[in-house]
Amino acid sequence: MTASQSTSTTDGEALTRAENAIQAGNPKQALDILGPLPPSDAVHLAKGRAFFRSAQYAQAAIELEAASKPFGGHAITALIEEAASLRRRADLLLLIKECRRLSPQDTRLLDAYGTILMHLGRFDEADVAFRDSLRRRPNEKGTLNLLVMNLTEQGRFDEALSIMADLRRKHPEDWKIGCNTAAILNNIGRLQEAANVYRETIPLAPQEPALRLNHSIAMLKSGRMAQGWTEHEWRFGVPGHTNLPKDTLLPNISPTLNLQGKRVLVTQEEGLGDTLMYLRYIPALARTGAVVHIWGSSTLADLCRRVEGVAVVQHGGEAPAFDYHCPFISLPRAFSATPDAMGAPVPYLTADPGKASQWKKSLKADRNLRVGLVWAGGARPENTGAQMVDRQRSMPLAALAPLADVEGVTFYSLQKDDAALQCLDFPAPLVDFMPQCLDMDDTAALVSCLDLIISVDTSMVHLAGALGKPVIMMDRFNNCWRWLHEREDSPWYPQMRIVRQTRFREWSDVVTRVKALLEDAVQAQ
């Protein structure tokens, strides 16, 4: 090994130690490690991140400017998701201010500034930043895409689609533009137009996982389930999905597939709602003779143990030995050509009898219609995509105030996390037993003793639906694929009624219709 190679190896090891210190929350130690290293883009970036974590924004800006080339992306973009994970998005605005003092003409900083404002929900300010950037650098694709994203966040879909159409004309070879156009069309229910754009775009990049994944969502929303589930397997090419080997992924169930005595590891891949929805396939999987081993979250463990056919439930730890593995979201694909294409009928989940009995005793004196309320999903501010969806699916509890006028109802909060602090905003008494519900199994027992659940699109609708309880789901305008399009019912949960926004982010008409349904439920009691 030459002296230069040895130095390079030593520097690389030092960078690794500095990264470990940053991740461990010790930026001062990271800076001490980085101090003696010769300047490089990687060293400057690491120093910038460490200074940011120490809230030393002027020093961080100097390092990030040194790490940035005059072309490509600005180094500050590397901090956007990191700041989100630390719940420090707003602090990036202070850092960008320092960066702009050093490079006032750099439009990339305007793009970063607009992006952070958009993530913070300050859409009008983000709009100004993006348009200022475009005045200085007209027709910049990246900035136009950011502007489109900000427009869709405001429900200005026609403006967004106009920009995308212009981009497609100018850059017909760019599959990302076609993919984004189709995704917007699909989100707002223009399904045939979305399908046409995907048909034109997929030949440009037929092996691109992100494009094929988005296409699968459009197929599923349009009800093309069998094809959609197969296409949905492209998600494994996108970061954030299973790390288990693809060659042991569960094949499609068929008469020639022998699973007798084979251990099938079923894994949680995304949110709790997905797991609750796809647990319906576990009984059919067990009937093949497979030994079903669920590896999921602790909050669902006891519920999973009572699902017909489950042999083992594991949460945490290392991957056990298995013959095949299958993420929950791949189970519909595996059963798509069988009589169990929709899984077990509802109810396929059961509440713990002992816990349910205790709640029955507690609620025995309540002769009103017992209605559970959920007005917000899990915000997950550390996850940008999840946070942006949650802003659209959630509402303030005060928006449900008209329901309080319905007589003969006792309202029970089923809300968790920070949104539960809004309980005092409801004008009628709102019983809150949720502090006593430590996991989904506890919650299921309480839900089993209620008459009706009124909820936004969150895991609660899946829990209540799988228990066979009547559900009124208040749905956002650009709804999730699983609720299909222009449907008030659901093939997944027969006792669900969907009440969808007719205007983006406008809940008043939804609440008016839900109130009428609630009055009908009281009359029918």
Salt bridges, closest charged atoms under 4 A:
GLU19 OE1 - ARG49 NH1 2.59
ASP32 OD2 - LYS28 NZ 3.49
ASP41 OD2 - LYS69 NZ 3.27
GLU63 OE1 - HIS44 ND1 2.69
GLU65 OE2 - HIS74 NE2 2.72
GLU82 OE1 - ARG49 NE 2.66
GLU82 OE2 - ARG53 NE 2.80
ASP91 OD2 - ARG88 NE 2.75
GLU98 OE2 - ARG101 NH1 3.14
ASP106 OD2 - ARG108 NH2 2.88
ASP111 OD2 - ARG137 NH2 3.41
GLU125 OE2 - ARG122 NE 2.84
ASP127 OD1 - ARG131 NE 2.61
ASP127 OD2 - ARG156 NH1 3.80
ASP132 OD1 - ARG135 NH2 3.95
ASP132 OD1 - ARG136 NE 3.41
GLU140 OE1 - ARG137 NH1 3.98
GLU153 OE1 - ARG391 NH2 3.30
GLU153 OE1 - ARG505 NH2 3.24
ASP158 OD1 - ARG190 NH1 3.92
GLU159 OE2 - ARG156 NE 2.84
ASP166 OD1 - ARG169 NH2 3.48
ASP166 OD2 - LYS170 NZ 3.12
ASP174 OD2 - LYS141 NZ 2.72
GLU193 OE2 - ARG190 NE 2.83
GLU200 OE1 - ARG168 NH2 2.78
GLU231 OE2 - ARG212 NE 2.58
GLU231 OE2 - HIS215 ND1 2.83
GLU233 OE2 - ARG235 NH1 2.92
GLU233 OE1 - ARG333 NH2 3.13
GLU269 OE2 - ARG235 NE 2.73
GLU269 OE2 - HIS241 ND1 2.48
GLU270 OE2 - HIS241 ND1 3.91
ASP274 OD1 - ARG482 NH2 2.96
ASP302 OD1 - ARG305 NH1 2.63
ASP340 OD1 - ARG287 NH2 3.04
ASP352 OD2 - ARG306 NH1 3.91
GLU382 OE1 - ARG87 NH2 3.01
ASP390 OD1 - ARG393 NE 2.94
ASP405 OD2 - LYS515 NZ 3.82
ASP441 OD1 - ARG306 NH2 2.38
ASP441 OD2 - LYS355 NZ 2.88
ASP442 OD1 - LYS355 NZ 2.80
ASP457 OD2 - ARG476 NH1 3.98
ASP475 OD2 - ARG500 NH2 2.92
GLU486 OE2 - HIS485 NE2 3.64
GLU488 OE1 - ARG497 NH2 3.34
ASP489 OD1 - ARG487 NE 2.65
ASP509 OD2 - ARG513 NH2 3.18
